[in-house]
Amino acid sequence: MTSTDDFDQDPPPIRACTISRDVQNFDLLIEDMESILGESWGDLGFTDAIAFFNQPEAADLEFVALAIDAKDENSIAMLGELIQQAHARRISVILVADDISPVVLHRLLREGADEFVPYPLPEGELNAAIERLRAPATPAPETQTTAPEQAPPAASAVAPSTHDRQGVLMAVQALAGGTGATTFAVNLAWELAAIESKGKTTPRVCLLDLDLQYGSVSTYLDLPRREAVFALLSDTEAMDDESFSQALLTFEDKLQVLTAPSDLLPLDFVTPDDVNRIIGVARRNYDYVIIDMPSTVVQWTEAVLQEAQLFFSTLELDMRSAQNTLRLKRALKSEDLPFEKLRFLLNRAPKFTDITGKSRVKRLADSLEISIEIHLPDGGKAVTQCGDHGRPLALDAPKNPLRKEIAKLAASLHELGQSNVQAA
């Protein structure tokens, strides 16, 4: 009889699964899974998941949603094993994370999670992640059309760049706290971005805040910190021109800025290879790339030092700056690193009429056997006020002596860069 047909039909194959300690803690995930997949999904516990991967039913799985919260951070080794086992069976992994520390999240993404979605789930975000997984991979070049389908992993399908500006890379690092490194980096970047040359296009300038813990470029320019920055830093191997530009914010339609992440991250969150990739993409797309460095010397400081055309080191006329300069000099020379690339910048330099102060500067330079090439005057209260308002000095205090000196430096750097281009 036809009335029994419904009982004879096979249940729909399971196309996806949630994997969690207790899926009831993720009620919004349940709702979205039901809305997108109907009855074609199931739920697994952590201990059941790997066993299920070995069952014939797992062959139909399209993806799994690994849902974790802060209580699961102690099980990071098991979670990494789950991700690896899923990938071994060509099952995509969407990481749904609720209040997970950046370090744990970064490690799981490194283990191979394909997508990351924060919990509580933003409207439509899970569906968007699934659509990205289902989207066809970027087609390989014609010369590789005969290669097997499984050869190029998803992360390697990075779109080639159509730009090759080979921009000038300048880094700024403080030799002591409060020596004005970020103030200098922000205002130098703005002055370069605002330069107008007759008959020539305005230079494209990108400011990178690589102080992953206390970076304040976003504060100095009143820009929000975005999750896109964390996503970019977590997987630089998959970065291309488009994903890099999407992580940037624009200030006053002239300056492009990569802010520090919204959460405090360990300075070794990125590797020298990560930093080299970021620098490479930035230099291809911009005429000037300025990096605001952390004051701490880290494993990737060498990568920036090797690539930079100019490496500004800010100091003041005090004992702590002198001692830290000496330490840095010894460290770089002991490792045969290019100490000569450093350009020492004296902040709050003595005025022209301060003969005693000028003699102290000379004694400091002589005792450290360095050349202090740039002397910046004290900008006074206007520096703090502009920083609090999120505005460069040129916009709110154009006649400030510090602003005038940075503007002259930017103009000379741009003129030098243009003469080098013409000579080449």
C-alpha positions as CSV (number, residue, x, y, z in Angstrom):
1,M,0.0,0.0,0.0
2,T,1.2,3.5,-0.7
3,S,0.5,4.6,2.9
4,T,3.6,2.6,4.0
5,D,5.9,4.4,1.5
6,D,7.0,6.9,4.0
7,F,8.2,4.2,6.4
8,D,10.1,2.5,3.6
9,Q,12.2,5.6,2.7
10,D,15.7,5.7,3.9
11,P,16.6,8.6,6.2
12,P,18.6,11.4,4.5
13,P,22.4,10.9,4.7
14,I,24.2,12.9,7.4
15,R,26.1,15.7,5.6
16,A,27.5,17.5,8.7
17,C,28.0,17.0,12.4
18,T,28.5,19.2,15.4
19,I,31.3,18.1,17.7
20,S,31.2,19.5,21.3
21,R,31.4,18.6,25.0
22,D,27.7,19.5,25.2
23,V,25.8,20.8,22.2
24,Q,23.1,22.2,24.5
25,N,25.6,24.9,25.4
26,F,25.4,26.1,21.8
27,D,21.6,26.6,21.2
28,L,22.2,29.1,18.5
29,L,24.4,26.6,16.6
30,I,21.6,24.0,16.8
31,E,19.1,26.5,15.3
32,D,21.4,27.5,12.5
33,M,22.3,23.8,11.7
34,E,18.6,22.9,11.5
35,S,17.8,26.0,9.4
36,I,20.6,25.2,6.9
37,L,20.6,21.4,6.8
38,G,17.2,20.3,8.1
39,E,17.6,16.7,9.4
40,S,20.8,16.0,7.5
41,W,23.1,16.6,10.5
42,G,24.0,14.9,13.7
43,D,25.8,15.6,17.0
44,L,28.9,13.9,18.4
45,G,30.9,14.2,21.6
46,F,34.7,14.6,21.6
47,T,35.4,11.0,22.4
48,D,32.9,9.7,19.8
49,A,34.0,11.8,16.9
50,I,37.2,10.0,15.9
51,A,35.5,6.6,16.2
52,F,32.7,7.9,13.9
53,F,35.2,9.1,11.3
54,N,36.2,5.4,10.8
55,Q,32.6,4.4,10.1
56,P,31.2,4.1,6.5
57,E,28.6,6.8,7.3
58,A,31.4,9.4,7.7
59,A,32.1,9.2,3.9
60,D,29.1,11.5,3.3
61,L,30.2,14.2,5.7
62,E,30.8,17.5,4.1
63,F,32.0,19.3,7.2
64,V,32.0,19.3,11.0
65,A,31.4,22.2,13.3
66,L,33.8,21.9,16.2
67,A,32.1,23.9,19.0
68,I,34.3,24.8,22.0
69,D,34.3,27.2,25.0
70,A,36.8,28.2,27.7
71,K,36.3,24.9,29.6
72,D,37.7,23.0,26.6
73,E,41.1,24.9,26.5
74,N,42.7,22.1,28.6
75,S,41.8,19.6,25.9
76,I,43.7,21.4,23.1
77,A,45.8,18.3,22.2
78,M,42.6,16.2,21.6
79,L,41.0,19.0,19.7
80,G,44.0,19.3,17.4
81,E,43.8,15.5,16.9
82,L,40.1,15.8,15.9
83,I,41.0,18.5,13.3
84,Q,43.8,16.4,11.8
85,Q,41.7,13.2,11.7
86,A,38.9,15.2,9.9
87,H,41.3,16.6,7.3
88,A,42.8,13.1,6.7
89,R,39.3,12.1,5.6
90,R,38.7,15.3,3.5
91,I,36.2,16.6,6.0
92,S,36.2,20.4,6.4
93,V,36.3,21.9,9.9
94,I,34.4,25.0,11.0
95,L,35.6,26.2,14.4
96,V,32.8,27.7,16.6
97,A,34.5,29.3,19.6
98,D,33.0,30.9,22.6
99,D,35.4,32.9,24.9
100,I,38.5,31.1,23.7
101,S,41.9,32.7,24.3
102,P,43.7,34.0,21.1
103,V,46.6,31.6,21.8
104,V,44.4,28.5,21.8
105,L,42.4,29.8,18.8
106,H,45.6,30.4,16.8
107,R,46.9,26.9,17.6
108,L,43.7,25.2,16.4
109,L,43.7,27.3,13.2
110,R,47.3,26.2,12.7
111,E,46.2,22.6,13.1
112,G,44.1,23.0,10.0
113,A,40.6,24.4,10.9
114,D,39.2,25.8,7.7
115,E,36.9,28.4,9.0
116,F,36.4,30.3,12.3
117,V,33.0,31.6,13.6
118,P,32.7,33.4,16.9
119,Y,29.9,32.4,19.3
120,P,27.3,33.7,19.9
121,L,26.9,33.3,16.1
122,P,26.4,36.5,14.2
123,E,23.4,36.5,11.9
124,G,24.1,34.5,8.8
125,E,27.8,33.9,9.7
126,L,27.6,30.1,9.8
127,N,25.9,29.9,6.5
128,A,28.5,32.3,5.0
129,A,31.3,30.0,6.3
130,I,29.6,26.9,4.8
131,E,29.2,28.8,1.4
132,R,32.9,29.6,1.5
133,L,33.8,25.9,2.0
134,R,31.5,24.9,-0.9
135,A,32.9,27.6,-3.2
136,P,35.1,26.1,-6.0
137,A,38.8,26.5,-5.5
138,T,40.7,29.0,-7.6
139,P,41.5,27.3,-10.9
140,A,45.1,26.3,-11.4
141,P,47.1,27.9,-14.3
142,E,46.9,26.1,-17.6
143,T,50.3,24.6,-17.3
144,Q,49.1,22.7,-14.3
145,T,45.8,21.4,-15.6
146,T,47.0,17.8,-15.7
147,A,48.0,17.8,-12.0
148,P,45.9,15.6,-9.7
149,E,42.9,17.3,-8.0
150,Q,44.2,16.8,-4.5
151,A,47.7,18.3,-5.2
152,P,47.1,22.0,-4.4
153,P,45.9,22.5,-0.8
154,A,43.3,25.3,-0.2
155,A,45.8,27.5,1.6
156,S,48.2,27.6,-1.3
157,A,45.6,28.8,-3.8
158,V,46.6,32.5,-3.3
159,A,45.8,34.8,-6.1
160,P,48.9,36.3,-7.7
161,S,49.5,40.0,-7.2
162,T,49.0,42.4,-10.1
163,H,51.1,45.1,-8.4
164,D,54.8,45.5,-8.0
165,R,55.5,48.9,-6.4
166,Q,58.4,47.7,-4.3
167,G,57.6,50.3,-1.7
168,V,60.1,51.8,0.7
169,L,60.0,50.0,4.1
170,M,60.6,52.1,7.2
171,A,60.3,50.8,10.8
172,V,60.1,52.7,14.0
173,Q,61.2,51.2,17.4
174,A,61.5,52.9,20.8
175,L,64.6,52.4,22.8
176,A,62.8,53.3,25.9
177,G,59.2,53.9,26.9
178,G,57.7,57.3,26.2
179,T,60.2,58.3,23.5
180,G,57.5,59.1,21.0
181,A,57.9,56.1,18.6
182,T,54.2,55.7,17.8
183,T,53.7,59.5,17.6
184,F,56.5,59.7,15.1
185,A,55.3,56.7,13.1
186,V,51.7,57.9,12.9
187,N,52.6,61.5,11.9
188,L,55.4,60.5,9.5
189,A,52.9,58.1,7.7
190,W,50.3,60.9,7.5
191,E,52.8,63.5,6.2
192,L,53.9,61.1,3.5
193,A,50.3,60.2,2.6
194,A,49.4,63.9,2.4
195,I,52.3,64.9,0.1
196,E,51.1,66.5,-3.1
197,S,53.6,66.6,-6.0
198,K,52.9,68.6,-9.1
199,G,52.0,66.4,-12.0
200,K,52.5,63.2,-9.9
201,T,50.0,61.0,-8.1
202,T,49.9,61.2,-4.3
203,P,52.0,58.3,-2.8
204,R,50.2,55.3,-1.4
205,V,51.1,54.8,2.2
206,C,50.4,51.9,4.6
207,L,51.0,52.0,8.3
208,L,51.4,48.6,10.1
209,D,51.0,48.4,13.9
210,L,53.0,45.2,14.8
211,D,53.0,45.9,18.5
212,L,50.6,43.0,19.1
213,Q,50.2,43.7,22.8
214,Y,49.9,47.4,23.4
215,G,49.8,48.9,19.9
216,S,48.1,52.2,20.0
217,V,48.1,53.4,16.4
218,S,44.3,52.8,16.3
219,T,43.9,55.1,19.3
220,Y,46.1,57.8,17.7
221,L,43.9,57.7,14.6
222,D,40.6,56.9,16.3
223,L,40.1,53.7,14.3
224,P,38.4,50.5,15.6
225,R,40.2,47.3,16.1
226,R,38.9,44.5,14.0
227,E,38.7,40.7,14.1
228,A,39.9,40.6,10.5
229,V,43.4,41.5,11.8
230,F,43.5,38.5,14.0
231,A,42.3,36.3,11.1
232,L,45.0,37.7,8.8
233,L,47.8,37.1,11.3
234,S,46.6,33.6,12.1
235,D,47.0,32.4,8.5
236,T,49.4,34.5,6.5
237,E,50.1,31.6,4.1
238,A,46.6,32.1,2.7
239,M,47.0,35.9,2.5
240,D,46.8,37.6,-0.9
241,D,46.4,41.3,-1.9
242,E,42.6,41.1,-1.4
243,S,42.6,39.6,2.0
244,F,45.3,42.0,3.1
245,S,43.4,45.0,1.9
246,Q,40.2,43.8,3.6
247,A,42.1,43.8,7.0
248,L,43.1,47.5,6.5
249,L,41.2,50.6,7.6
250,T,41.4,53.9,5.8
251,F,42.0,57.2,7.6
252,E,40.8,60.4,5.9
253,D,40.8,58.6,2.5
254,K,44.6,58.8,2.3
255,L,46.3,56.5,4.8
256,Q,45.8,52.7,5.0
257,V,46.3,51.2,8.5
258,L,46.7,47.7,9.8
259,T,45.8,48.1,13.5
260,A,46.9,45.9,16.3
261,P,44.5,43.0,17.1
262,S,41.6,43.6,19.4
263,D,43.0,41.1,22.0
264,L,46.4,41.1,23.6
265,L,48.6,38.5,21.9
266,P,52.0,37.1,22.7
267,L,54.7,38.7,20.6
268,D,55.7,35.3,19.1
269,F,52.1,34.9,17.8
270,V,53.6,35.6,14.4
271,T,56.8,34.1,13.0
272,P,59.6,35.7,10.9
273,D,57.9,34.0,7.9
274,D,54.6,35.6,8.7
275,V,56.2,39.0,9.0
276,N,58.0,38.6,5.7
277,R,54.8,37.7,4.0
278,I,53.0,40.8,5.4
279,I,55.9,43.0,4.4
280,G,56.0,41.5,0.9
281,V,52.3,42.1,0.2
282,A,52.4,45.6,1.7
283,R,55.4,46.6,-0.4
284,R,53.9,45.3,-3.6
285,N,50.8,47.5,-3.1
286,Y,52.2,50.7,-1.5
287,D,54.9,53.3,-2.1
288,Y,55.7,53.6,1.6
289,V,55.2,51.1,4.3
290,I,55.8,52.2,7.9
291,I,55.9,49.7,10.7
292,D,55.4,50.6,14.4
293,M,57.4,48.0,16.2
294,P,57.1,46.8,19.8
295,S,59.8,48.1,22.1
296,T,60.8,44.6,22.8
297,V,63.2,42.8,20.5
298,V,61.5,39.6,19.4
299,Q,62.4,36.7,17.0
300,W,61.0,38.5,14.0
301,T,62.8,41.8,14.7
302,E,65.6,40.6,12.5
303,A,63.2,40.0,9.6
304,V,62.1,43.6,9.7
305,L,65.6,44.9,10.2
306,Q,66.9,43.0,7.2
307,E,64.0,44.2,4.9
308,A,63.8,47.8,6.0
309,Q,65.5,50.6,4.1
310,L,65.3,52.8,7.2
311,F,65.0,51.7,10.8
312,F,64.3,54.6,13.1
313,S,65.2,54.2,16.8
314,T,63.8,56.8,19.1
315,L,65.6,57.9,22.3
316,E,65.8,60.7,24.7
317,L,68.5,62.5,26.5
318,D,68.6,60.3,29.6
319,M,70.5,57.4,31.1
320,R,67.8,54.7,30.3
321,S,68.0,55.5,26.6
322,A,71.7,55.4,26.7
323,Q,71.9,52.1,28.4
324,N,69.3,50.5,26.2
325,T,71.0,51.8,23.1
326,L,74.2,50.2,24.3
327,R,72.4,46.9,24.9
328,L,70.9,46.9,21.5
329,K,74.2,47.7,19.8
330,R,75.9,44.8,21.5
331,A,73.1,42.4,20.6
332,L,73.0,43.3,17.0
333,K,76.8,43.3,16.5
334,S,77.1,39.9,18.3
335,E,74.7,38.4,15.8
336,D,76.3,40.2,12.8
337,L,73.1,42.0,12.1
338,P,73.1,45.4,10.2
339,F,73.4,47.8,13.1
340,E,74.3,50.5,10.5
341,K,70.7,50.5,9.3
342,L,69.6,52.2,12.5
343,R,68.8,55.9,12.3
344,F,68.8,57.4,15.8
345,L,66.1,59.9,16.5
346,L,66.3,62.2,19.5
347,N,62.9,63.2,20.8
348,R,62.4,66.4,22.9
349,A,65.8,67.6,21.7
350,P,67.3,70.7,23.2
351,K,66.4,74.0,21.6
352,F,68.9,75.9,19.4
353,T,69.7,78.3,22.1
354,D,70.3,75.5,24.7
355,I,74.1,75.3,24.5
356,T,74.4,73.0,27.5
357,G,71.8,70.6,26.2
358,K,73.5,70.5,22.8
359,S,76.8,69.6,24.4
360,R,75.1,66.8,26.4
361,V,73.8,65.4,23.1
362,K,77.3,65.4,21.6
363,R,78.7,63.6,24.6
364,L,75.9,61.0,24.5
365,A,76.6,60.3,20.8
366,D,80.3,60.1,21.3
367,S,80.1,57.8,24.3
368,L,77.8,55.4,22.5
369,E,79.8,55.8,19.2
370,I,76.6,56.5,17.2
371,S,75.3,59.4,15.1
372,I,72.1,61.1,16.2
373,E,70.9,62.3,12.8
374,I,67.4,63.5,13.6
375,H,66.5,66.0,16.4
376,L,62.8,66.4,17.1
377,P,61.6,69.3,19.3
378,D,59.2,68.9,22.1
379,G,55.7,69.2,20.8
380,G,54.2,70.1,24.1
381,K,50.6,69.5,25.2
382,A,49.4,69.5,21.5
383,V,50.9,66.0,21.1
384,T,48.9,64.5,23.9
385,Q,45.7,66.3,22.8
386,C,46.0,65.2,19.2
387,G,46.6,61.6,20.4
388,D,43.5,61.7,22.6
389,H,41.4,63.1,19.8
390,G,42.7,60.6,17.3
391,R,44.1,63.2,14.9
392,P,47.6,63.7,13.4
393,L,49.3,66.9,14.3
394,A,49.0,68.3,10.8
395,L,45.2,68.4,11.1
396,D,44.8,69.9,14.5
397,A,48.1,71.6,15.2
398,P,49.8,72.4,11.8
399,K,52.1,75.0,13.3
400,N,53.4,72.8,16.0
401,P,57.2,72.7,15.9
402,L,57.3,68.9,16.1
403,R,54.8,68.6,13.2
404,K,56.9,71.0,11.1
405,E,60.1,68.9,11.7
406,I,58.3,65.6,10.8
407,A,56.8,67.3,7.7
408,K,60.3,68.4,6.6
409,L,61.6,64.9,7.1
410,A,58.8,63.4,5.1
411,A,59.3,65.8,2.3
412,S,63.0,65.0,2.1
413,L,62.4,61.3,2.3
414,H,59.9,61.5,-0.6
415,E,62.2,63.7,-2.6
416,L,65.0,61.2,-2.1
417,G,62.7,58.3,-3.1
418,Q,61.6,60.1,-6.2
419,S,65.2,60.8,-7.3
420,N,66.2,57.2,-6.8
421,V,63.2,56.1,-8.9
422,Q,64.2,58.5,-11.7
423,A,67.9,57.3,-11.5
424,A,66.8,53.7,-11.8
